Amino acid sequence: MPLPTLSEESAAFVEKLLKPYEYLGLSPRAENRLRDAYIHTLAHLVVRTEAEILSLKNLGRKTLNEIKEVLAEEKNPPLSLGMHPQLGGLRHRINEELRAKGMPTLDDWNEKQRWYDGSHSRRPSP
């Protein structure tokens, strides 16, 4: 079944969220921690809470603050951690787009291991 057509504003928001997190220009340390958790896109990042991001291996308060600051600089629409409720009906569309690109969906977060599950061979060390 085809997905419903999105408004121009919603389509632009989804397109922005599907950009790789590298788009933000984070420090190499921050990028490495996100890559280790299989956070591929802005969508994977913004649906996580501060506590979930802080729980990533070797990611400390300084790196969390860097991520929050860089997200706060984003406008139209603004981005922040914990945006799950703001996605509303767009979550299904984002998951479909992620699936089409062969990436884990937003629902594939493994609470225990703190990374996105998927068909990836490399896993972060325990």
JODA-V805828 format. One record per pair of residues at least 6 apart in sequence whose C-alpha atoms are under 8 Angstrom apart, sorted by the first residue. I is the first residue (numbers start at 1). J is the second residue. Records with the same first field share a line. If there is no record, write none. Layout:
I: J, J
//
This chain:
3: 93
10: 90
13: 77
14: 90, 93, 94
16: 42
17: 41, 42, 43
18: 41, 42, 43, 94, 97, 98
19: 41, 42
20: 40, 41, 42
21: 31, 39, 40, 41, 42, 45
22: 31
24: 70, 71
26: 66, 67, 70
29: 63
30: 59, 63, 67
33: 56, 57, 58, 59
34: 40
36: 115, 123, 124
37: 56, 114, 115, 116, 124
38: 115, 116, 117
39: 45, 115, 116
40: 103
43: 94, 106
44: 105, 106
45: 81
46: 79, 80, 81, 82, 83, 84
47: 81, 82, 83, 84, 106
48: 81, 82, 83, 84
49: 81, 82, 83
50: 64, 81, 82
52: 114
53: 59, 64
54: 60, 61, 64
55: 114
56: 114, 115
68: 80, 81
71: 78, 79, 80, 81
72: 78, 79, 80
91: 106
94: 105, 106
95: 105, 106, 107
96: 105
98: 104, 105
99: 105
103: 118
104: 116, 117, 118, 119
108: 116, 117, 118
109: 115, 116, 117
110: 116, 117
113: 126
//
